[in-house]
Each structure stands twice: as C-alpha cells, then as structure tokens.
Amino acid sequence: MTRTDPPHHGSEREILEGFLEYQRSTVFIKARGLSDADAAKRLLPSLTTVTGLVRHLTDVERYWFREVLLGESDVPFRYSEEDPDGEFRITGTDSIESELTEYASALDKAR
C-alpha cells in the first residue's frame, strides 16, 4: 500500500478526505508484516494491541459512515453495552491479515 501526502490546498472536503486517506493508509503501513503474535501483544496495562486497534478502526468506519451518515441498521460491531471493549478482546485464532482485510472492506463501503 502506498501513502499519498494529503493536499495542503483545495476545498474543505478535498483536504478532509486527503487527511483521512493518509491516516487510513498509515494503519496498513504500520500493521502489515507483523506476526499474529506481535500484533496481539499487549504493551500497555489495557487491552490495547495492534490487532485490537485495527478492529476498533473497522468498527469506527462502520459506525460513522454506515450507521450515522447512511442511517443503516444492523451494522455489525464487536463492542456492545455488555462488552464495551469487545473489539479489543483478541483470541489465539485472530489474524492481523484477516483483520486488515476486514478493515479494507469497511473502508470500501465507507468510501
């Protein structure tokens, strides 16, 4: 994946979309190539991991672009009122590549 610098001139929408795409592509650059074990490693006292962050960003894309802006119902999320950290709960079967693929799919729909 390549990352294009966001525009410094243009309409408000062009600049916003440019920065959003820059941040989205940064996720792939930073996470791609990590082993599943490294991506699931907790380096903080919280549940935060690279895999969990990618899953969180997938849910964020779904929420804002599908549920809030498009008004879709039944949008799938990993978190809930019962488990607000659901997207950060990583199991031994979770793969960073499959999570990046799911993130890419969420981005395609958001765009």
Residue pairs with C-beta under 8 A, 6 or more apart in sequence:
1 25
1 28
1 29
1 32
2 25
3 22
3 25
3 26
3 29
4 18
4 21
4 22
4 25
5 18
5 22
6 15
6 18
6 19
6 21
6 22
7 14
7 15
7 18
8 15
9 15
10 18
24 107
27 53
27 54
27 57
27 100
27 103
28 100
28 103
28 104
30 50
31 39
31 50
31 54
31 96
31 100
32 97
32 100
34 50
34 96
35 96
36 51
36 94
36 95
36 96
38 50
39 49
39 50
39 51
39 54
39 96
39 99
40 49
40 50
40 51
40 90
40 94
40 96
41 49
41 50
42 48
42 49
43 49
46 88
47 85
47 88
47 89
47 90
48 88
49 88
49 90
50 96
51 90
51 94
51 96
51 99
52 87
52 88
52 89
52 90
54 96
54 99
54 100
54 103
55 78
55 87
55 88
55 99
55 102
55 103
56 87
56 88
57 103
58 87
58 99
58 102
58 103
58 106
59 77
59 78
59 79
59 87
61 103
61 106
61 107
61 109
61 110
62 75
62 76
62 77
62 106
62 109
62 110
63 75
63 77
64 110
65 109
65 110
66 72
66 75
66 109
66 110
67 73
67 75
77 86
77 87
78 86
78 87
78 89
79 85
79 86
79 87
80 86
83 89
